Amino acid sequence: MSRLLLLALPVAALAFTTPAHAQQPAEGVAKVKIKEKAPKKPKVSSKDEVVTITTSQGDIRLVLFDDTPLHKKNFLEKAKSGFYNGTTFHRVIDNFMIQGGDANSKDSDPTNDGMGKDADPTVPAELGPGHKHDYGALAAARQGGPAGTPSSYSQFYLVENHGGTHFLDGAYTVYGQTIQGLDVIDKIAKVAKDGRDRPTTDVKMTMKVEKLKKKKITKLYGYKYQ
């Protein structure tokens, strides 16, 4: 699960059909106008959860997207439970991305970092929203394969390239964005590493989750909600 697919595949076009017009009433039959109820809009919360990743290089703060609910739920559950505490950024490539979140990186064997557990489940890809691999984007790692291949259960990466890594758009699920700590991502990407792009000194992380009003998040971090 440590390798990221470096080729974006074209997303198949979706076909849409136009529903047929309703049949008109027969002559002499009273026309009854049926008032259709507008569908209820889903309630939009005035609050959001901010994830703070604390490392030796500083703090990174993220928000997760509501329209990638499976990835958001999975990531938040792990962040809140302490799953990520003690894991490392085990693969860092300057001018590309930093990758972490594998439970194997908690043990003393550096050779299994990024391999994941054999019994680890996966998360279905959520490519529909069209979020881009912009600088600071949070995305799910996965095994190689075509677009739509399920995501890793726990491994994620943060885009470090300042211009984005848009050749990955539509192939990997982007489900969050860095709202503070872009400079920390840059620092981690530049640490000394070995031939497998693993830092020679562990870059461990801990995570915490805070629920704040969206207005406060915008005020504190300048993040604007759509």
VENTA-V737288 format. One record per residue. PHI is phi in whole degrees, 0 to 359 (* if undefined). Layout:
phi:PHI
phi:PHI
This chain:
phi:*
phi:279
phi:269
phi:261
phi:292
phi:259
phi:239
phi:272
phi:260
phi:296
phi:275
phi:297
phi:291
phi:266
phi:265
phi:242
phi:240
phi:266
phi:296
phi:291
phi:293
phi:294
phi:295
phi:286
phi:296
phi:290
phi:301
phi:88
phi:264
phi:299
phi:273
phi:256
phi:272
phi:264
phi:275
phi:273
phi:278
phi:291
phi:297
phi:290
phi:281
phi:296
phi:292
phi:258
phi:289
phi:274
phi:239
phi:213
phi:256
phi:254
phi:261
phi:252
phi:259
phi:260
phi:227
phi:293
phi:266
phi:131
phi:258
phi:239
phi:245
phi:230
phi:240
phi:249
phi:275
phi:290
phi:271
phi:233
phi:296
phi:293
phi:291
phi:299
phi:299
phi:299
phi:293
phi:296
phi:301
phi:289
phi:297
phi:287
phi:281
phi:92
phi:306
phi:280
phi:296
phi:95
phi:283
phi:235
phi:277
phi:268
phi:218
phi:230
phi:228
phi:301
phi:69
phi:223
phi:196
phi:238
phi:239
phi:202
phi:98
phi:278
phi:299
phi:299
phi:287
phi:279
phi:274
phi:270
phi:258
phi:287
phi:286
phi:261
phi:296
phi:91
phi:277
phi:70
phi:265
phi:301
phi:268
phi:298
phi:285
phi:233
phi:241
phi:303
phi:299
phi:232
phi:263
phi:302
phi:299
phi:76
phi:294
phi:260
phi:279
phi:281
phi:305
phi:87
phi:294
phi:260
phi:221
phi:267
phi:287
phi:199
phi:286
phi:297
phi:143
phi:287
phi:304
phi:103
phi:299
phi:302
phi:275
phi:299
phi:296
phi:220
phi:282
phi:219
phi:218
phi:242
phi:290
phi:257
phi:295
phi:294
phi:267
phi:88
phi:237
phi:285
phi:291
phi:265
phi:302
phi:81
phi:247
phi:233
phi:285
phi:263
phi:228
phi:190
phi:214
phi:289
phi:250
phi:201
phi:102
phi:301
phi:295
phi:289
phi:301
phi:299
phi:297
phi:296
phi:296
phi:258
phi:291
phi:296
phi:216
phi:265
phi:291
phi:259
phi:67
phi:267
phi:304
phi:288
phi:242
phi:305
phi:254
phi:278
phi:226
phi:231
phi:228
phi:220
phi:235
phi:238
phi:258
phi:229
phi:293
phi:301
phi:298
phi:289
phi:299
phi:297
phi:293
phi:286
phi:240
phi:76
phi:280
phi:253
phi:280
phi:283
